[in-house]
Amino acid sequence: MAGRVPPLALTMGEPAGVGPAIIAACWRAAPTPFVVVGDAALMADHAPVKAVATPDEAEAAFGEAVPVLDHPLPSPATPGHARPEHATSVTGWIETAVRMAVDGQVSGVVTAPIAKAPLYQAGFRFPGHTEFIADLTADVPWSGTRGPVMMLTARDLRACLVTIHTPLAHVPELVTAERVSRVARVVHEAMIRDFGIARPRLALAGLNPHAGEGGSIGLEEQQVLIPAANALRGEGIDISDPRSADTLFHDEARQTYDAVLCLYHDQALIPVKTLDFWGGVNVSLGLPIVRTSPDHGTGFDIAGRGVARPDSLIAAVKLARAMADRRAAAA
């Protein structure tokens, strides 16, 4: 029908992890229709399944069963034990979902967690989902500043990473004015496009304690971050000068910005997971498709035990739906 927004695609992730179980629990919570890209037989161990040929069939099936675009594994999965021979299936599921999103068959992609070690053993060359999906969409036209930028959300906190899985020893050399500025532009545009915030307010975290204390505890703020913030404000982006990270995340501080640029992994992840350990969401900004993911790993230690919590996946599905709806309304 006119104006209809297609369902989301959920990739099954690591088949030996908690992905199938939390997808089943998410389906029972029914936040919005989705189609699973993965192994139907494995999914059937956790919930009733309906094999579908196209995403269009998913909405009708969703009320009775988990709709699955069946791409079977080459061998059975054993909970808690990843196998390199499954790597081609895992990456293939992601490729299929991304292709459907690019073609408009689905309105966004939500990815269940993957295990990187078996993928690397099979020749996978990307640090993770974010970089892989960015590569898959690199040739897709995009009018905004190109990402990807990783953002973690929890309740009213949106923490965006300037560097991601980088050893702390290498962070200062990577925190350049160019990198900070690109991330700020991506975040600014995403707040408008995907979150409906007309005039985004961005906060910038400092690298050093007390944001360098005027240069007495490090010079990165004076030499890199303050000049970058000044230039961004000249472009019309509302961004603060670098602020001491130890005062950025309490309840009152979070009311002063819509998103915060964090300079390294733990600067963002610690407050996110402290604020809402079970419900955090990983979002890829600056891409021509919507992509979200739960903010946790494969859970090999609890796979198959029936105790995995679906909170983060449910939140990821809800956020992907909201982002996709905003993009559709603006199209």
C-alpha positions as CSV (number, residue, x, y, z in Angstrom):
1,M,0.0,0.0,0.0
2,A,1.1,3.6,-0.5
3,G,3.4,4.9,2.1
4,R,4.1,1.5,3.5
5,V,7.6,1.1,5.1
6,P,9.1,-2.3,4.6
7,P,10.0,-4.6,7.5
8,L,13.5,-4.6,9.0
9,A,16.0,-7.4,8.4
10,L,17.6,-9.1,11.3
11,T,20.8,-11.1,10.7
12,M,21.2,-14.1,12.8
13,G,24.8,-13.4,13.8
14,E,27.1,-16.1,15.2
15,P,25.0,-19.3,15.1
16,A,26.7,-20.8,18.2
17,G,25.9,-17.7,20.2
18,V,22.8,-16.2,21.8
19,G,21.6,-14.6,18.5
20,P,18.9,-17.1,17.7
21,A,17.6,-17.1,21.2
22,I,17.4,-13.4,21.6
23,I,15.8,-13.0,18.2
24,A,13.1,-15.5,19.3
25,A,12.5,-13.5,22.4
26,C,12.4,-10.2,20.4
27,W,9.8,-11.7,18.1
28,R,7.7,-12.7,21.1
29,A,7.9,-9.1,22.3
30,A,6.9,-8.0,18.8
31,P,8.2,-4.5,18.7
32,T,7.8,-4.3,14.9
33,P,7.7,-6.8,12.0
34,F,11.1,-8.1,10.8
35,V,12.5,-10.8,8.6
36,V,15.4,-12.9,9.8
37,V,18.3,-13.7,7.4
38,G,19.8,-17.0,8.6
39,D,19.3,-20.7,9.1
40,A,15.6,-21.6,9.4
41,A,16.3,-24.9,11.1
42,L,18.4,-23.3,13.8
43,M,15.8,-20.6,14.3
44,A,13.1,-23.3,14.7
45,D,14.9,-24.6,17.8
46,H,13.8,-21.4,19.5
47,A,10.5,-20.3,18.0
48,P,7.9,-21.3,15.4
49,V,9.3,-20.4,12.0
50,K,7.9,-19.5,8.6
51,A,10.2,-19.7,5.6
52,V,9.6,-16.8,3.3
53,A,10.9,-16.1,-0.2
54,T,10.9,-12.3,0.1
55,P,10.7,-9.6,2.8
56,D,7.2,-8.7,1.5
57,E,5.9,-11.9,2.9
58,A,7.3,-11.3,6.4
59,E,4.6,-8.9,7.7
60,A,1.8,-11.4,7.1
61,A,3.7,-14.3,8.7
62,F,5.0,-12.3,11.7
63,G,2.0,-12.7,13.9
64,E,2.3,-16.5,13.9
65,A,5.9,-17.3,13.4
66,V,9.4,-15.8,12.9
67,P,9.7,-15.1,9.1
68,V,13.1,-16.4,7.9
69,L,14.9,-16.0,4.6
70,D,16.5,-19.4,4.7
71,H,20.2,-19.5,4.0
72,P,21.3,-22.8,5.7
73,L,24.5,-23.4,7.5
74,P,26.9,-26.0,5.9
75,S,26.9,-27.9,9.2
76,P,25.0,-27.9,12.5
77,A,25.8,-25.3,15.1
78,T,26.7,-26.3,18.7
79,P,25.9,-23.6,21.3
80,G,29.1,-22.1,22.7
81,H,31.4,-23.5,20.0
82,A,32.0,-21.3,17.0
83,R,33.3,-22.9,13.8
84,P,35.3,-21.2,11.0
85,E,33.3,-23.2,8.4
86,H,30.2,-21.1,9.4
87,A,32.0,-17.8,8.6
88,T,30.9,-17.7,4.9
89,S,27.2,-18.1,6.1
90,V,27.6,-15.4,8.8
91,T,29.0,-12.8,6.4
92,G,26.7,-13.9,3.6
93,W,23.7,-13.2,5.9
94,I,25.0,-9.7,6.4
95,E,25.6,-9.1,2.7
96,T,22.1,-10.3,1.9
97,A,20.5,-8.0,4.5
98,V,22.5,-5.0,3.4
99,R,21.7,-5.6,-0.3
100,M,18.0,-5.8,0.5
101,A,18.3,-2.5,2.5
102,V,20.1,-0.8,-0.4
103,D,17.4,-2.1,-2.8
104,G,14.6,-0.9,-0.6
105,Q,13.2,-4.3,0.2
106,V,13.8,-3.8,3.9
107,S,13.9,-0.5,5.7
108,G,17.0,-1.2,7.8
109,V,19.3,-3.8,9.2
110,V,19.7,-5.0,12.7
111,T,22.6,-7.3,13.3
112,A,22.9,-9.9,16.0
113,P,26.4,-10.3,17.5
114,I,29.2,-12.0,15.5
115,A,32.3,-13.7,16.8
116,K,35.3,-12.2,15.1
117,A,37.9,-14.9,15.7
118,P,36.3,-17.6,13.5
119,L,35.7,-15.0,10.8
120,Y,39.3,-13.9,10.9
121,Q,40.4,-17.6,10.6
122,A,38.3,-17.8,7.4
123,G,39.9,-14.6,5.9
124,F,37.5,-11.9,7.1
125,R,39.5,-8.6,6.8
126,F,37.3,-6.1,8.7
127,P,37.5,-5.1,12.4
128,G,33.8,-5.7,12.7
129,H,30.2,-5.2,11.5
130,T,30.5,-1.4,11.2
131,E,33.5,-1.4,8.8
132,F,32.1,-4.3,6.8
133,I,28.8,-2.7,6.3
134,A,30.5,0.6,5.4
135,D,32.5,-1.3,2.7
136,L,29.4,-3.0,1.4
137,T,27.7,0.4,0.9
138,A,30.7,2.4,-0.2
139,D,29.4,2.8,-3.8
140,V,25.8,3.6,-2.8
141,P,25.0,7.3,-3.4
142,W,24.9,9.3,-0.2
143,S,24.2,13.0,0.1
144,G,25.5,13.4,3.7
145,T,29.0,13.2,5.2
146,R,30.1,9.7,4.8
147,G,30.6,7.6,8.0
148,P,30.7,5.2,9.5
149,V,30.6,6.6,13.0
150,M,29.8,4.3,15.9
151,M,27.3,5.6,18.3
152,L,26.2,3.9,21.5
153,T,22.9,4.8,23.1
154,A,21.5,4.2,26.5
155,R,18.4,6.0,27.7
156,D,19.1,9.7,27.0
157,L,22.8,9.3,26.3
158,R,24.2,9.2,22.7
159,A,27.9,8.7,22.8
160,C,29.8,8.8,19.5
161,L,33.3,7.4,19.1
162,V,36.2,9.3,17.4
163,T,38.4,6.2,17.8
164,I,37.0,2.7,18.4
165,H,39.0,-0.4,19.1
166,T,42.3,1.4,19.4
167,P,45.1,0.8,22.0
168,L,45.2,3.7,24.4
169,A,48.9,4.3,23.4
170,H,47.8,5.1,19.9
171,V,44.7,7.2,20.6
172,P,46.5,10.7,20.9
173,E,48.0,10.4,17.4
174,L,44.6,9.5,15.9
175,V,42.7,12.3,17.6
176,T,43.3,14.8,14.8
177,A,41.3,17.9,13.9
178,E,40.3,16.2,10.6
179,R,39.0,13.1,12.3
180,V,37.2,15.0,15.0
181,S,35.6,17.3,12.5
182,R,34.4,14.5,10.2
183,V,32.8,12.7,13.2
184,A,31.1,15.9,14.3
185,R,29.7,16.5,10.9
186,V,28.4,12.9,10.6
187,V,26.8,13.2,14.1
188,H,25.3,16.6,13.5
189,E,23.6,15.4,10.3
190,A,22.4,12.2,11.8
191,M,20.8,14.0,14.7
192,I,18.7,16.0,12.2
193,R,18.0,13.2,9.7
194,D,17.7,10.1,11.9
195,F,16.7,11.5,15.3
196,G,14.5,14.5,14.4
197,I,16.5,17.1,16.3
198,A,16.4,20.3,14.3
199,R,19.2,22.1,16.1
200,P,21.6,19.4,17.6
201,R,23.8,20.3,20.5
202,L,27.0,18.4,20.5
203,A,29.4,18.0,23.5
204,L,33.1,17.3,22.9
205,A,35.0,15.3,25.6
206,G,38.5,16.2,26.4
207,L,41.3,13.7,26.0
208,N,43.2,14.5,29.2
209,P,42.1,14.8,32.8
210,H,40.3,18.1,33.4
211,A,40.4,18.6,29.6
212,G,44.0,19.4,29.9
213,E,43.7,22.0,32.6
214,G,44.7,24.8,30.2
215,G,47.6,22.9,28.9
216,S,49.2,21.9,32.2
217,I,47.9,18.2,31.9
218,G,48.4,17.7,28.2
219,L,48.3,19.8,25.1
220,E,45.8,18.0,22.8
221,E,43.0,20.2,23.9
222,Q,44.8,23.4,23.1
223,Q,46.5,22.2,19.9
224,V,43.8,20.0,18.3
225,L,40.4,20.0,20.0
226,I,39.7,23.7,20.7
227,P,40.8,24.7,17.1
228,A,38.6,21.9,15.7
229,A,35.6,23.0,17.7
230,N,36.1,26.7,16.7
231,A,36.2,25.7,13.0
232,L,33.1,23.5,13.4
233,R,31.2,26.3,15.0
234,G,32.2,28.4,12.0
235,E,30.4,25.8,9.9
236,G,27.2,26.3,11.9
237,I,27.6,23.2,14.1
238,D,26.8,23.7,17.8
239,I,29.6,22.0,19.6
240,S,31.3,22.7,22.9
241,D,34.9,23.2,23.5
242,P,36.5,20.0,25.1
243,R,34.9,19.3,28.4
244,S,36.3,17.2,31.3
245,A,34.9,13.7,30.8
246,D,34.4,13.1,34.5
247,T,31.6,15.8,34.5
248,L,30.0,15.0,31.2
249,F,27.7,12.1,32.0
250,H,25.7,12.7,35.2
251,D,22.0,13.4,34.9
252,E,22.1,17.2,34.8
253,A,25.0,17.2,32.3
254,R,23.2,15.0,29.9
255,Q,20.5,17.6,29.6
256,T,22.9,20.1,28.1
257,Y,23.6,18.1,24.8
258,D,22.0,15.8,22.3
259,A,25.1,13.7,21.6
260,V,28.6,13.6,22.9
261,L,31.8,13.0,21.0
262,C,34.1,10.6,22.9
263,L,37.7,10.2,22.0
264,Y,38.3,6.5,22.8
265,H,36.4,3.3,23.5
266,D,36.0,3.3,27.3
267,Q,35.3,7.0,27.5
268,A,32.0,6.2,25.8
269,L,31.3,2.6,26.8
270,I,31.7,2.9,30.5
271,P,29.0,5.6,30.9
272,V,26.7,3.9,28.4
273,K,26.9,0.5,30.2
274,T,26.7,2.1,33.6
275,L,23.5,3.9,32.6
276,D,21.8,0.9,31.0
277,F,23.9,-2.2,31.0
278,W,21.2,-4.4,29.4
279,G,19.5,-2.0,27.0
280,G,22.3,-0.2,25.2
281,V,22.3,0.0,21.4
282,N,25.1,0.3,18.8
283,V,24.2,2.5,15.9
284,S,26.1,3.1,12.7
285,L,25.8,6.8,11.6
286,G,26.6,8.3,8.2
287,L,25.6,5.3,6.1
288,P,23.0,5.2,3.3
289,I,21.2,2.5,5.2
290,V,19.9,2.2,8.7
291,R,21.9,-0.2,10.9
292,T,21.7,-0.9,14.6
293,S,22.9,-3.8,16.8
294,P,22.6,-4.9,20.4
295,D,25.5,-3.6,22.5
296,H,26.8,-7.0,23.7
297,G,28.7,-10.0,22.3
298,T,27.9,-13.5,21.4
299,G,27.4,-14.8,24.9
300,F,29.1,-18.2,24.3
301,D,29.1,-18.9,28.0
302,I,25.3,-18.8,28.2
303,A,24.4,-19.9,24.7
304,G,21.8,-22.7,24.8
305,R,21.0,-22.2,28.5
306,G,17.8,-20.1,27.9
307,V,19.0,-17.2,30.1
308,A,20.1,-14.6,27.5
309,R,18.3,-11.3,27.9
310,P,16.8,-9.7,24.7
311,D,16.6,-6.2,26.1
312,S,19.4,-4.7,23.9
313,L,18.1,-6.4,20.7
314,I,14.6,-5.2,21.4
315,A,15.9,-1.7,21.9
316,A,18.0,-2.0,18.7
317,V,14.9,-3.0,16.7
318,K,12.8,-0.2,18.1
319,L,15.5,2.4,17.3
320,A,16.0,1.0,13.8
321,R,12.3,1.3,13.2
322,A,12.2,4.9,14.4
323,M,15.2,5.9,12.3
324,A,13.8,4.1,9.2
325,D,10.4,5.8,9.7
326,R,12.1,9.3,9.8
327,R,14.1,8.6,6.7
328,A,10.9,7.4,4.9
329,A,8.9,10.4,6.0
330,A,11.6,12.7,4.7
331,A,12.1,11.0,1.3
